[in-house]
Amino acid sequence: MKKLKDILKDVKILEQKGQPGREIGQICFDSRKADAQSVFVALKGTRVNGHDFIPTVLEKGVKAIVCEEAPDEIPADISCITVPDAQ
């Protein structure tokens, strides 16, 4: 496992909430494959916007999210990293 801060060390971060030292088992772009060990990266696609799936991955137990637009409400135990371009 790697720490979230190590995975994002070369990424430009606009805003960060939560624990940067959180351990991550996998990077996940598909909400159907997300679990409690994942960091979910919300990508804006041409047909689907990953940001729409943030509530779903939170229900699945994801503890870290990387996104371009932070949700209005984030639970206190979730790490949310806002970046200018998630791709």
Number of C-alpha atoms within 10 A of each C-alpha: 9 12 14 21 15 14 14 13 9 8 13 13 15 10 12 14 16 16 17 17 12 18 19 20 14 16 18 19 16 14 21 11 13 21 19 17 18 24 26 29 23 24 20 16 10 6 6 10 12 18 21 14 16 22 13 14 23 20 10 16 14 23 23 28 24 26 23 21 15 19 13 5 6 16 10 10 11 17 22 25 24 20 18 13 14 16 11
